[in-house]
Amino acid sequence: MTHSVPTVLAVFQSEDWAFILSNWEFLLGGLLVTILLTVTSLGVGFLTGFPAGAIEVYGTGRLAWTVSTAGVLLRGTPIVVLMVLFFFGLPLPGMPTVPVLAFDSDAFLVATLALGLRSGAYQAQVFRGAIQSIDEGQVEAARAVGLSKLEAIGYVVFPQAVRRSLPGFQNEFTIVLKDTSIAFAIGLAELLTRAEQLYLQPGRSTAIIEAILTISIIYFILTFGTNRALEYLDRRYAIPEGSE
């Protein structure tokens, strides 16, 4: 016990912090990859999640069963398993490394697909709940004025469902942002991978805590700032009571 305080203090050496700060451009590159991966994954999730949610509400037969089953499988499979399966199981086109951010395009594509499809499975449930919260009479009214069912969903249901799904989407953003760190399993040079590359350099093993604390703070700032922005959008575009 008498040696615990000196040991802890020895971990937080000023030269280790100086080493981390001197490599801020290297970490910035990882941050940009993390942000880009989050955005593309959420985009894929949105493009697959809303149609899937609508099919679960309005669809019937084999299509609805297929979408529902795919969602259960994606939600029930660990994201690291999806990434590894996609990385070694998909016929990747052999895309070149992006020189500006220095990341493997194949790994980025796989990470986007894995995170995006899994996010889509969760977003489908968010949208399904939002769609079901909208009075069916609105769809019937739209059909009565000449819109097809698909047009009624697109023009009447979709705008309201997106607004009502913002709280759930806020939670999904946080999950996807943090799950981008799992892309280190397939060698993508995102934020966590670059932090690891720093403290694995010869003679820099004492900078582990400094590196992890640095990226933890970055993740917190990203999550906190984006959540506040989404909360503002939720208040700004909330559907007023009694407007249905």
C-alpha positions in Angstrom: 0.0 0.0 0.0 2.8 2.4 0.7 4.0 2.2 -2.9 0.5 2.7 -4.5 0.6 6.5 -4.6 4.1 6.8 -6.2 3.1 4.1 -8.7 0.0 6.0 -9.7 1.8 9.3 -9.9 4.5 7.7 -12.0 1.9 6.8 -14.6 0.9 10.4 -15.2 4.3 11.6 -16.3 4.5 15.0 -18.0 6.7 13.6 -20.8 3.9 11.1 -21.7 1.4 13.9 -21.9 3.8 15.9 -24.1 4.2 12.8 -26.3 0.5 12.5 -26.8 0.0 16.2 -27.4 2.9 16.2 -29.9 1.0 13.6 -32.0 -2.2 15.6 -32.1 -2.3 15.6 -35.9 -2.0 11.8 -35.9 -4.9 11.5 -33.5 -6.9 14.1 -35.5 -6.7 11.8 -38.5 -8.2 9.1 -36.4 -10.9 11.4 -35.2 -11.8 12.4 -38.7 -12.1 8.7 -39.6 -14.3 8.1 -36.6 -16.6 11.0 -37.5 -16.8 9.9 -41.1 -17.5 6.3 -40.1 -20.2 7.4 -37.7 -21.9 9.6 -40.4 -21.8 7.0 -43.1 -23.0 4.2 -40.8 -25.9 6.2 -39.5 -26.7 7.1 -43.1 -26.8 3.5 -44.1 -28.9 2.8 -41.0 -31.4 5.4 -41.9 -31.7 4.4 -45.5 -32.4 0.8 -44.5 -34.1 1.4 -41.1 -37.0 3.5 -42.2 -38.1 1.2 -45.0 -37.7 -1.8 -42.7 -39.8 -0.1 -40.0 -42.5 0.8 -42.5 -42.6 -2.8 -43.9 -42.9 -4.1 -40.4 -45.9 -1.9 -39.8 -47.6 -2.0 -43.2 -46.1 -5.1 -44.9 -47.6 -8.5 -45.0 -46.5 -12.0 -45.9 -43.0 -13.2 -46.7 -41.5 -9.7 -47.1 -42.6 -8.6 -43.6 -41.3 -11.9 -42.2 -38.0 -11.6 -44.0 -37.4 -8.0 -42.8 -38.4 -8.9 -39.2 -36.1 -12.0 -39.2 -33.2 -10.1 -40.6 -33.6 -7.4 -38.0 -33.6 -10.0 -35.2 -30.4 -11.6 -36.6 -28.6 -8.3 -36.9 -29.6 -7.1 -33.4 -28.7 -10.4 -31.9 -25.2 -10.7 -33.5 -22.2 -8.9 -31.8 -20.9 -6.1 -34.0 -17.4 -7.4 -33.8 -18.6 -10.7 -35.2 -20.4 -8.9 -38.1 -17.3 -6.9 -38.9 -15.0 -10.0 -39.0 -17.5 -12.0 -41.0 -18.0 -9.2 -43.6 -14.2 -8.5 -43.8 -13.2 -12.1 -44.5 -16.5 -13.3 -46.1 -17.4 -10.6 -48.6 -15.8 -10.3 -52.0 -14.2 -7.0 -51.4 -13.2 -5.0 -54.5 -9.6 -4.3 -53.3 -10.0 -0.5 -53.0 -6.8 1.5 -52.4 -5.8 3.2 -49.2 -7.0 6.8 -48.8 -3.8 8.8 -48.6 -5.2 11.9 -46.8 -6.6 10.0 -43.8 -4.4 6.9 -44.3 -7.0 4.3 -43.8 -7.8 1.1 -45.7 -10.9 1.7 -47.9 -11.9 -2.0 -47.7 -11.9 -1.9 -43.9 -13.8 1.3 -43.9 -16.4 -0.1 -46.3 -16.8 -3.3 -44.2 -17.1 -1.2 -41.0 -19.7 1.0 -42.6 -21.8 -2.0 -43.8 -21.6 -3.8 -40.4 -22.3 -0.7 -38.3 -24.9 0.6 -40.8 -26.9 -2.6 -41.2 -26.9 -3.2 -37.4 -27.9 0.4 -36.8 -30.6 0.0 -39.5 -32.0 -3.0 -37.5 -32.3 -0.8 -34.4 -33.5 2.3 -36.3 -36.2 0.1 -37.8 -37.7 -0.4 -34.3 -37.4 3.3 -33.6 -39.2 4.2 -36.8 -41.7 1.4 -36.3 -42.7 2.8 -32.9 -42.9 6.3 -34.4 -45.0 5.2 -37.3 -47.4 3.3 -35.1 -47.9 6.4 -32.9 -49.4 8.3 -35.9 -53.1 8.0 -36.2 -54.1 5.6 -38.9 -56.9 8.1 -39.8 -54.3 10.4 -41.3 -53.3 7.7 -43.9 -57.0 7.1 -44.6 -57.6 10.8 -45.1 -54.6 10.9 -47.5 -55.9 8.0 -49.5 -59.3 9.7 -49.6 -57.9 12.7 -51.4 -56.2 10.5 -54.1 -52.8 9.6 -52.7 -51.6 6.0 -53.0 -50.6 4.1 -49.9 -46.9 4.6 -50.7 -47.5 8.4 -51.3 -49.4 8.7 -48.0 -46.6 7.1 -46.2 -44.0 9.3 -47.9 -45.9 12.6 -47.6 -47.9 12.2 -44.4 -46.3 9.5 -42.2 -42.6 10.0 -43.0 -42.2 13.6 -41.9 -44.0 13.0 -38.6 -42.2 9.7 -37.9 -38.8 11.3 -38.4 -39.6 14.1 -36.0 -41.0 11.7 -33.4 -38.0 9.4 -33.7 -35.4 12.0 -32.8 -35.1 10.9 -29.1 -34.5 7.3 -30.2 -32.1 8.4 -32.9 -30.1 10.4 -30.3 -29.5 7.1 -28.4 -28.6 5.3 -31.6 -26.1 8.0 -32.5 -24.3 7.5 -29.2 -24.2 3.8 -29.6 -22.8 3.9 -33.2 -20.2 6.5 -32.3 -18.8 4.4 -29.5 -19.1 1.2 -31.6 -16.8 2.7 -34.3 -13.9 1.8 -31.9 -14.6 -1.9 -32.6 -13.3 -1.3 -36.1 -9.8 -1.8 -34.7 -10.6 -5.5 -35.0 -10.3 -5.3 -38.8 -7.4 -2.8 -38.8 -9.2 0.4 -39.5 -7.1 3.4 -38.4 -9.8 5.1 -36.3 -9.3 7.0 -33.0 -8.8 4.0 -30.7 -6.5 2.2 -33.2 -4.3 5.3 -33.5 -4.1 5.7 -29.7 -3.0 2.1 -29.5 -0.4 2.7 -32.2 1.0 5.6 -30.1 1.6 3.8 -26.9 2.8 0.6 -28.6 5.8 2.5 -30.0 9.1 1.5 -28.4 9.6 3.1 -25.1 6.1 4.6 -24.9 4.3 1.9 -23.0 4.0 4.3 -20.0 1.7 6.5 -22.1 -1.2 4.0 -22.1 -3.4 5.8 -19.6 -2.7 9.2 -21.1 -3.6 8.0 -24.6 -6.8 6.3 -23.4 -7.8 9.3 -21.3 -7.3 11.6 -24.3 -9.5 9.6 -26.6 -12.1 9.1 -23.8 -12.3 12.9 -23.5 -12.7 13.3 -27.3 -15.5 10.7 -27.3 -17.3 12.4 -24.5 -17.1 15.8 -26.2 -18.4 14.4 -29.4 -21.3 12.5 -27.6 -22.2 15.4 -25.4 -22.1 18.0 -28.1 -24.1 16.0 -30.6 -26.7 15.0 -28.0 -27.3 18.6 -27.0 -27.7 19.4 -30.7 -30.2 16.6 -31.2 -32.1 17.6 -28.1 -32.4 21.1 -29.6 -33.7 19.7 -32.8 -36.2 17.5 -30.9 -37.6 20.6 -29.1 -37.5 22.7 -32.2 -39.3 20.3 -34.4 -41.5 18.6 -31.9 -45.1 18.1 -33.1 -47.4 20.4 -31.0 -50.0 18.6 -28.9 -53.4 18.5 -30.6 -52.0 19.2 -34.1 -52.9 15.7 -35.4 
